[in-house]
Amino acid sequence: MTRLGVGAALVDGRLLRGDVSMAGDTITAVGLPGGSGSLIAAPGFVDLHCHLREPGFEHKETIGTGTRAAAAGGFTTVCAMPNTDPTVDTASDVGWLLTAARRDGIVRVLPIGTITKRQKGAELSEMADMAQAGAIAFSDDGQPVVSSRLMRHALAYSRLADRPIVDHCEDLDLLDGGVMHEGRVSSLLGLRGAPAASEEVAVVRDLTLANATGGRLHLAHLSTAAAVGWVREAKARGVPVTAEVTPHHLLLTDEWVAGQGTGAPYNTDCRVNPPLRSEADRSALVAGLLDGTIDAIATDHAPHNVVDKDCEFDFAAPGISGFETAFGLLMRLVHAGDLDLPSLIRLLTVGPARAFRLEGGTLPVGAPADLVVLDPDAEWTVDVARFHSKGKNSPLQGHRLRGMVRLTMVGGAVVHEALR
């Protein structure tokens, strides 16, 4: 029997004092007497939204580099978005990704298939076949499903496939080419603004259709206060909806585009979609976590190479390489007293697992050991040159974070260990 040598374990939002033991790859006991120290064991993190870029964009990321980055961030299960080339439209596409992940990946990779073929918004993809092959959800990712008729059919079909429809909520007419949050900061910088209403109108439409069809709706990366309010109201009425939020939308605001946190305005690493919003929006997202409106924290890990970001802000590719900084950044909420540590771990583990009805997210005795060992007080400085990800695009370069992933295990095997 092997003991981890930790002082506590976080399971399903509860802090259990004591050590964790394993026999081979299986957890045998949690909360054993004799544990000591400040290290905490927790279930491996589950990420509902990431981009591994393979096939087709291996210059940005591969399954190998992406899963090593995920492991460094404490993630043992990641759900891969389908905006690859080719897109994940068929059972054979799903099968290819699962085979490649078993060959090259070091964490569990779960495929998300497209809602519409080639993400074109014209014709539904083969969702039933993909579900049977192993797809765990369907999304057109950065391409919102514009047609309300098609979205209605997709939600109705989700009941047959028993998989959630994950929508990027955005009204493209209202967006009108906006590249950052529309407000005082965008006016000062002279950048075209993306109004909060572009998200909110789309959220209301999707909630209405989910209510009409009874389909499983999951809202990706909420970013506005009003959107959180609409989801809260819909859940109270029994609408079948779950929602996620990213670490960067919880901790950063549009002021970062103006230079806060980075030292210089127009930092293209601060360009994301949806954009970093106002402080009022950020606070509303935290409130949505506290009252259960938002079910999960998801990274939206979006690696890019240097040429995608080394350009004018208007032309920069949106996205942040987020796996490796997620825990340290989110711990700022804990250290500030805005969120307790058990709740944070729940939102990274059992919350996302339940949203997609996945295995994992907890530490049951007798289960394979997918777990992380965390040091909540360890300080470290973000150095993108040391990222395992090919994507070095992070506005947190040089920032001091407090909270470190010391060890990550998948099926009892160590896939990441931080000795620093």
Secondary structure, DSSP 4 states (H G I P E B T S, - for coil): -EE---SEEEETTEEEESEEEEETTEEEEEEETT--SS-EEEEPEEEEEE---TTT-TTT--HHHHHHHHHHTTEEEEEEPS-SSS-S-SHHHHHHHHHHHHHH-SSEEEEEE-SBGGG-SSSB--HHHHHHHT--EEE-TTS----HHHHHHHHHHHHHHT--EEE----HHHHTT--EESSHHHHHHT--EE-THHHHHHHHHHHHHHHHH---EEE-S---HHHHHHHHHHHHTT--EEEEE-HHHHH--GGGTTTTTTSSTT-GGG--SSPP--HHHHHHHHHHHHTTSS-EE---B----HHHHSS-GGGSPP-B--GGGHHHHHHHHHHTTSS-HHHHHHHHTHHHHHHHT-S-SS--TTSB--EEEEEEEEEEE--GGG-SSS----TTTT-EEEEEEEEEEETTEEEEE---
